[in-house]
């Protein structure tokens, strides 16, 4: 019965997933799409025969051992995340004092962070709205979603939100798509962690473990990453997604935000200063690291390099990694990565101690480059 009720909620236009109705409005089109096994998907992507956004990999509920690692990560870092959410929310409110804060989170990693920011802003007495929209590397942002938001809010009040940056591919996609300010939007990107130096606003430059980065749909409203295929998405449609009502019994989406939001609301915000000044050095360090890792992997394809704890985690969960590099093998923030690598038989190597990133995954070559 629970699955049927969740399926009904997930199927509604402008739905909220498994979140509360006022937490978020997903501007996505739920569709039915058969999953493509990970190895086949990887071969099709690397050979250039299919774009990653045209397929979806299977998603299963993690085993008890992995969920225990998630619970431990949440308990260990929740206070830090709450402080960062509090500080980021206050900064967004102060960008345009007295104005509504409209959050356009980038589905799906940005969605839990967007919910936390929205709750924190409202608790502080600010007017806040939250939409979750699609942006796809090499395919662009969902212009129909932007049109929907622009019809209801002042685009100057909108800030785009993600959880973190890896190499900055999505940040660059956002800047490129909004270069000429479609519907009046500016590419202002806010994140919790920005080790790549690609965001405009960030609570920290540190690549630390944000617990929502350990899980997929069951911490993101039972919603998949976005899909863009001509047979599924018409000219007037939002980008598509798959929903997972069958995983409702294991859903952690509300539990995650319920664990962090009260702490964030109770925190005293800290000023976010210094990030803009650090951006040039962060970007240079990222470029130098990428050059070295491409040589190490023997590839010219930067999409095979997945830097950062969260990006490495996603690579191990839904890609075909060749190896995992860790800055500190005993770092508790990478314990779950060691678990995933051990289960999959993936080689673990030492990452340079001066790396801005605590973890990097390198994707295996399965097709022609």
C-alpha positions as CSV (number, residue, x, y, z in Angstrom):
1,X,0.0,0.0,0.0
2,X,2.9,2.4,0.9
3,X,4.5,1.8,-2.6
4,X,1.2,2.6,-4.3
5,X,0.7,5.9,-2.4
6,X,4.3,6.9,-3.1
7,X,3.9,6.0,-6.8
8,X,0.8,8.3,-6.9
9,X,2.7,11.2,-5.4
10,X,5.7,10.7,-7.6
11,X,3.6,10.8,-10.8
12,X,2.1,14.2,-10.3
13,X,3.3,17.2,-12.4
14,X,5.6,19.4,-10.3
15,X,5.8,16.6,-7.7
16,X,7.7,16.6,-4.4
17,X,9.0,13.1,-4.5
18,X,9.1,11.5,-1.1
19,X,9.8,14.9,0.5
20,X,7.1,17.0,2.1
21,X,5.1,19.0,-0.4
22,X,6.6,22.3,0.7
23,X,10.2,21.1,0.8
24,X,10.7,21.0,-3.0
25,X,9.0,21.0,-6.4
26,X,10.7,18.7,-8.9
27,X,10.4,20.2,-12.3
28,X,11.0,16.8,-13.9
29,X,8.8,14.4,-16.0
30,X,8.5,10.9,-14.5
31,X,8.8,8.3,-17.2
32,X,9.2,4.5,-17.5
33,X,12.6,3.5,-18.8
34,X,14.2,0.1,-18.6
35,X,17.6,0.2,-16.8
36,X,20.7,-0.5,-18.7
37,X,23.3,-2.7,-17.0
38,X,26.4,-0.8,-15.8
39,X,28.9,-2.5,-18.1
40,X,26.8,-2.1,-21.3
41,X,26.0,1.5,-20.3
42,X,29.7,2.3,-19.9
43,X,30.6,0.7,-23.2
44,X,27.9,2.8,-25.0
45,X,29.0,6.0,-23.3
46,X,32.7,5.5,-24.0
47,X,32.2,4.4,-27.6
48,X,30.1,7.6,-28.3
49,X,27.1,5.6,-29.4
50,X,24.9,6.9,-26.5
51,X,25.0,9.9,-24.2
52,X,24.9,9.1,-20.5
53,X,21.6,11.0,-20.2
54,X,19.9,8.6,-22.5
55,X,20.2,5.7,-20.2
56,X,19.7,4.9,-16.5
57,X,21.6,2.3,-14.5
58,X,19.9,-0.1,-12.1
59,X,19.5,1.2,-8.6
60,X,19.2,-1.2,-5.7
61,X,18.9,-0.6,-2.0
62,X,22.4,-0.9,-0.5
63,X,23.2,-3.8,1.9
64,X,23.0,-3.4,5.6
65,X,26.8,-3.1,5.9
66,X,26.8,-0.1,3.6
67,X,23.8,1.5,5.2
68,X,25.6,1.2,8.5
69,X,28.5,3.2,7.0
70,X,26.0,5.8,5.9
71,X,24.5,6.1,9.4
72,X,28.0,6.4,10.8
73,X,28.9,9.1,8.3
74,X,25.8,11.0,9.1
75,X,26.4,10.9,12.8
76,X,30.1,11.9,12.4
77,X,29.6,14.9,10.1
78,X,26.1,16.1,10.7
79,X,27.2,19.0,13.0
80,X,29.7,20.2,10.4
81,X,27.1,20.0,7.6
82,X,24.5,21.8,9.8
83,X,27.0,24.6,10.4
84,X,27.7,24.9,6.7
85,X,24.0,24.9,5.8
86,X,23.3,27.6,8.4
87,X,26.2,29.8,7.0
88,X,25.2,29.3,3.4
89,X,21.5,30.0,4.1
90,X,22.4,33.3,5.8
91,X,24.7,34.3,3.0
92,X,22.0,33.7,0.4
93,X,19.5,35.7,2.4
94,X,22.0,38.6,2.6
95,X,22.6,38.7,-1.2
96,X,19.4,40.6,-1.7
97,X,18.1,41.7,1.7
98,X,14.4,41.6,2.1
99,X,13.9,39.6,-1.2
100,X,12.6,36.1,-1.7
101,X,15.3,33.4,-2.0
102,X,14.5,31.1,-4.8
103,X,16.6,28.0,-4.9
104,X,16.9,26.0,-8.1
105,X,18.7,22.9,-7.0
106,X,20.4,20.8,-9.6
107,X,18.9,17.3,-9.6
108,X,19.7,15.3,-7.9
109,X,22.7,15.8,-5.7
110,X,21.6,19.4,-5.1
111,X,18.1,18.4,-3.9
112,X,18.8,17.4,-0.3
113,X,20.9,20.5,0.2
114,X,18.2,22.7,-1.4
115,X,15.7,21.2,1.1
116,X,18.0,22.0,4.0
117,X,18.6,25.5,2.9
118,X,14.9,26.2,2.3
119,X,13.9,24.9,5.8
120,X,16.7,27.0,7.4
121,X,15.8,30.2,5.5
122,X,12.1,29.9,6.4
123,X,12.9,29.2,10.0
124,X,14.9,32.5,10.1
125,X,11.8,34.3,8.7
126,X,12.9,34.6,5.1
127,X,10.6,33.9,2.1
128,X,12.0,30.9,0.3
129,X,11.0,28.7,-2.6
130,X,12.7,25.6,-3.8
131,X,12.6,23.9,-7.2
132,X,14.8,21.0,-8.4
133,X,15.7,21.1,-12.1
134,X,17.8,19.2,-14.6
135,X,21.2,20.2,-16.0
136,X,23.1,17.7,-18.1
137,X,26.7,17.8,-19.1
138,X,27.1,18.5,-22.8
139,X,23.3,18.8,-23.2
140,X,22.5,21.8,-21.1
141,X,20.0,23.1,-18.6
142,X,16.2,22.5,-18.8
143,X,14.9,25.7,-20.4
144,X,11.3,24.7,-19.8
145,X,12.0,24.5,-16.1
146,X,13.6,27.9,-16.2
147,X,10.6,29.3,-18.1
148,X,8.3,27.8,-15.4
149,X,10.3,29.5,-12.6
150,X,10.6,32.8,-14.4
151,X,6.8,32.9,-14.8
152,X,6.5,32.7,-11.0
153,X,9.6,34.5,-9.6
154,X,12.1,37.3,-10.3
155,X,15.1,35.5,-12.0
156,X,17.4,37.8,-10.1
157,X,16.2,36.2,-6.8
158,X,17.2,32.7,-8.1
159,X,20.4,30.9,-7.0
160,X,21.4,27.5,-8.4
161,X,22.4,25.0,-5.7
162,X,24.4,21.8,-5.8
163,X,26.0,19.7,-3.1
164,X,29.6,20.0,-4.1
165,X,32.0,20.4,-7.1
166,X,34.2,17.6,-8.6
167,X,36.0,18.9,-11.7
168,X,33.5,21.7,-12.2
169,X,31.9,20.3,-15.4
170,X,28.3,21.1,-14.2
171,X,29.4,24.6,-13.1
172,X,30.9,25.3,-16.5
173,X,27.7,23.9,-18.2
174,X,25.7,26.3,-16.1
175,X,27.8,29.3,-17.0
176,X,27.8,28.4,-20.7
177,X,24.0,27.9,-20.7
178,X,23.3,31.1,-18.9
179,X,25.9,33.3,-20.7
180,X,23.2,35.3,-22.5
181,X,20.8,35.3,-19.5
182,X,17.9,33.3,-20.9
183,X,14.7,34.4,-19.2
184,X,16.9,36.8,-17.1
185,X,18.8,34.2,-15.1
186,X,22.4,34.6,-14.0
187,X,24.7,31.6,-13.4
188,X,25.1,32.0,-9.6
189,X,26.1,28.6,-8.2
190,X,26.2,27.9,-4.5
191,X,27.4,24.7,-3.0
192,X,28.4,23.3,0.4
193,X,31.9,22.1,-0.7
194,X,33.9,23.5,-3.6
195,X,37.4,22.0,-3.8
196,X,37.4,22.6,-7.5
197,X,37.0,26.4,-7.1
198,X,34.1,26.4,-9.6
199,X,31.2,27.7,-7.5
200,X,30.4,31.4,-6.9
201,X,29.4,30.8,-3.3
202,X,30.6,27.9,-1.0
203,X,30.6,27.2,2.6
204,X,34.0,25.4,2.4
205,X,36.8,24.5,0.0
206,X,37.3,21.2,1.8
207,X,36.5,17.8,0.2
208,X,34.7,16.4,3.2
209,X,32.1,13.7,3.4
210,X,28.5,15.0,3.0
211,X,26.4,12.0,4.0
212,X,23.8,12.4,1.2
213,X,26.7,11.7,-1.2
214,X,26.8,8.1,-0.1
215,X,23.4,7.2,-1.5
216,X,21.4,7.6,-4.7
217,X,17.6,7.8,-5.0
218,X,16.8,6.8,-1.4
219,X,18.3,10.1,-0.2
220,X,17.0,12.2,-3.0
221,X,13.3,11.9,-2.9
222,X,13.1,8.5,-4.6
223,X,14.0,10.2,-7.9
224,X,16.7,9.2,-10.4
225,X,19.2,11.5,-12.1
226,X,17.7,13.3,-15.0
227,X,17.2,11.8,-18.5
228,X,17.1,13.5,-21.9
229,X,15.9,11.4,-24.8
230,X,13.8,12.6,-27.8
231,X,11.3,9.7,-27.5
232,X,10.7,10.5,-23.8
233,X,11.0,14.3,-23.7
234,X,8.9,16.5,-26.0
235,X,9.6,20.1,-26.9
236,X,7.4,21.4,-24.1
237,X,8.3,18.8,-21.5
238,X,10.7,19.0,-18.5
239,X,13.6,16.7,-18.7
240,X,12.7,13.3,-17.5
241,X,13.4,11.1,-14.5
242,X,12.6,7.6,-13.2
243,X,11.1,7.3,-9.8
244,X,11.6,4.4,-7.3
245,X,8.4,3.8,-5.3
246,X,9.5,0.2,-4.8
247,X,12.3,1.5,-2.5
248,X,10.0,3.5,-0.2
249,X,10.6,1.0,2.6
250,X,14.3,2.0,2.6
251,X,13.9,5.7,1.9
252,X,16.2,8.0,3.9
253,X,15.3,11.3,2.1
254,X,13.2,12.8,5.0
255,X,15.3,11.2,7.7
256,X,18.4,12.9,6.3
257,X,16.9,16.4,6.2
258,X,15.1,15.8,9.5
259,X,18.5,15.0,11.1
260,X,20.3,18.1,9.8
261,X,17.7,20.8,9.5
262,X,17.0,21.3,13.3
263,X,20.7,21.6,13.9
264,X,21.2,24.1,11.1
265,X,18.3,26.2,12.3
266,X,19.8,26.3,15.8
267,X,23.3,27.1,14.6
268,X,24.8,30.7,14.6
269,X,25.8,31.4,11.0
270,X,29.4,32.1,10.3
271,X,30.4,34.6,7.6
272,X,31.5,33.1,4.3
273,X,34.6,34.9,3.4
274,X,37.7,34.3,1.4
275,X,36.2,31.8,-1.1
276,X,36.3,34.1,-4.1
277,X,39.9,35.0,-3.4
278,X,40.8,31.3,-3.4
279,X,39.1,30.4,-6.7
280,X,42.1,31.0,-9.0
281,X,44.5,28.8,-6.9
282,X,41.8,26.1,-6.5
283,X,41.2,26.0,-10.2
284,X,44.9,25.8,-11.0
285,X,45.4,23.0,-8.5
286,X,42.5,21.2,-10.1
287,X,43.8,21.5,-13.6
288,X,47.3,20.3,-12.6
289,X,45.8,17.4,-10.7
290,X,43.7,16.4,-13.7
291,X,46.7,16.6,-16.1
292,X,48.5,14.2,-13.8
293,X,45.6,11.8,-13.4
294,X,45.0,11.7,-17.2
295,X,48.6,10.6,-17.7
296,X,48.3,8.1,-14.9
297,X,45.1,6.6,-16.4
298,X,46.6,6.7,-19.9
299,X,43.6,8.6,-21.3
300,X,42.7,11.9,-22.8
301,X,39.1,11.7,-21.6
302,X,38.6,13.9,-18.5
303,X,35.2,12.2,-18.0
304,X,37.0,9.1,-16.8
305,X,38.4,11.0,-13.8
306,X,36.1,11.4,-10.9
307,X,37.7,13.5,-8.1
308,X,36.2,14.1,-4.7
309,X,34.6,11.8,-2.1
310,X,31.1,12.2,-3.5
311,X,32.0,11.9,-7.1
312,X,34.2,8.8,-6.4
313,X,31.3,7.3,-4.5
314,X,28.9,7.8,-7.4
315,X,31.5,6.3,-9.8
316,X,31.8,3.2,-7.6
317,X,28.0,2.9,-7.2
318,X,27.0,3.3,-10.9
319,X,30.1,3.2,-13.2
320,X,32.9,0.7,-13.9
321,X,35.9,1.9,-12.0
322,X,39.5,0.8,-12.8
323,X,41.0,2.0,-9.5
324,X,40.4,4.1,-6.5
325,X,43.0,6.6,-5.2
326,X,42.8,7.7,-1.6
327,X,44.8,10.4,0.1
328,X,44.7,8.7,3.5
329,X,43.7,5.1,3.7
330,X,42.7,5.5,7.4
331,X,40.5,8.6,6.9
332,X,37.1,7.7,8.3
333,X,35.5,9.8,5.5
334,X,36.6,7.3,2.9
335,X,35.7,4.2,4.9
336,X,32.6,3.6,2.7
337,X,34.8,3.9,-0.5
338,X,37.1,1.2,0.8
339,X,34.1,-1.0,1.5
340,X,32.7,-0.5,-2.1
341,X,36.2,-1.1,-3.6
342,X,36.7,-4.3,-1.5
343,X,33.3,-5.7,-2.5
344,X,33.9,-5.0,-6.2
345,X,37.6,-6.0,-6.2
346,X,38.8,-2.6,-7.3
347,X,42.4,-1.7,-6.8
348,X,43.2,1.0,-4.2
349,X,46.2,3.2,-4.6
350,X,47.7,6.2,-2.7
351,X,46.8,9.7,-3.8
352,X,49.4,12.4,-3.4
353,X,49.3,13.9,0.1
354,X,49.1,17.4,-1.2
355,X,45.9,16.7,-3.2
356,X,42.9,19.0,-2.6
357,X,40.8,15.8,-2.9
358,X,40.6,13.0,-0.4
359,X,39.5,10.5,-3.1
360,X,39.6,10.0,-6.9
361,X,38.0,7.2,-8.9
362,X,39.3,6.4,-12.4
363,X,36.8,4.8,-14.8
364,X,37.9,1.7,-16.7
365,X,38.2,1.9,-20.5
366,X,35.5,-0.2,-22.1
367,X,35.1,1.4,-25.4
368,X,37.1,3.4,-27.9
369,X,38.1,6.9,-26.9
